[in-house]
Amino acid sequence: MRPKSICLSVWYAIYNRHMDIHTMMLFVWLMGIMQILLMHVIAVSMAYLCKMLIFSHILELKVWQIGCIIIRGREMFPMKWHL
């Protein structure tokens, strides 16, 4: 009696201390696919993080520039801001 699920069949093979070549190849193939997917996810998330960091840095600079303009405006026209 062989289990239907791939994970269960691999676990079944490991548990029974016998791993036929087909199960072994399937397991290696699955691990390879998982590794490729994991590397892809890591690469994409790293690129996204870098983009977000650069974007937040630019945004921070813009906010700082706008803040400086507002402060300069207050210094230049002090009466306008008291109303």
ROROPA-504864 format. One record per residue (C-alpha): residue number from 1; residue in one letter; x, y, z. Coordinates in steps of 0.02 Angstrom, whole numbers, m for minus. Last residue first. Layout:
N
NUM/A/X/Y/Z
...
end
This chain:
83
83/L/m152/4236/543
82/H/20/4211/622
81/W/90/4127/466
80/K/73/4281/354
79/M/164/4395/477
78/P/325/4294/470
77/F/351/4307/282
76/M/535/4273/248
75/E/568/4165/401
74/R/405/4069/377
73/G/446/4042/194
72/R/618/3980/242
71/I/537/3855/361
70/I/414/3800/225
69/I/556/3783/97
68/C/660/3684/223
67/G/513/3567/257
66/I/486/3543/69
65/Q/671/3497/52
64/W/661/3376/201
63/V/504/3295/128
62/K/592/3275/m40
61/L/747/3201/44
60/E/638/3078/142
59/L/547/3030/m18
58/I/713/2998/m105
57/H/769/2888/42
56/S/599/2801/45
55/F/617/2762/m141
54/I/794/2697/m120
53/L/739/2587/26
52/M/583/2527/m67
51/K/686/2483/m221
50/C/813/2391/m115
49/L/673/2297/m26
48/Y/590/2252/m192
47/A/757/2189/m262
46/M/785/2087/m104
45/S/607/2018/m113
44/V/631/1967/m295
43/A/799/1883/m261
42/I/733/1793/m107
41/V/577/1733/m201
40/H/683/1672/m347
39/M/805/1583/m231
38/L/658/1498/m142
37/L/579/1446/m308
36/I/745/1373/m369
35/Q/770/1283/m201
34/M/592/1214/m204
33/I/616/1151/m382
32/G/780/1065/m333
31/M/700/989/m176
30/L/557/922/m283
29/W/680/845/m407
28/V/783/768/m267
27/F/624/693/m190
26/L/563/629/m358
25/M/734/553/m393
24/M/735/468/m223
23/T/555/406/m245
22/H/601/334/m415
21/I/764/257/m353
20/D/682/159/m211
19/M/702/226/m36
18/H/707/97/101
17/R/725/140/284
16/N/536/118/313
15/Y/523/294/384
14/I/621/370/238
13/A/507/286/110
12/Y/348/332/206
11/W/408/512/225
10/V/438/520/38
9/S/268/440/5
8/L/184/558/128
7/C/262/710/47
6/I/210/649/m125
5/S/31/612/m71
4/K/m51/451/m134
3/P/16/333/m1
2/R/81/163/m60
1/M/0/0/0
end
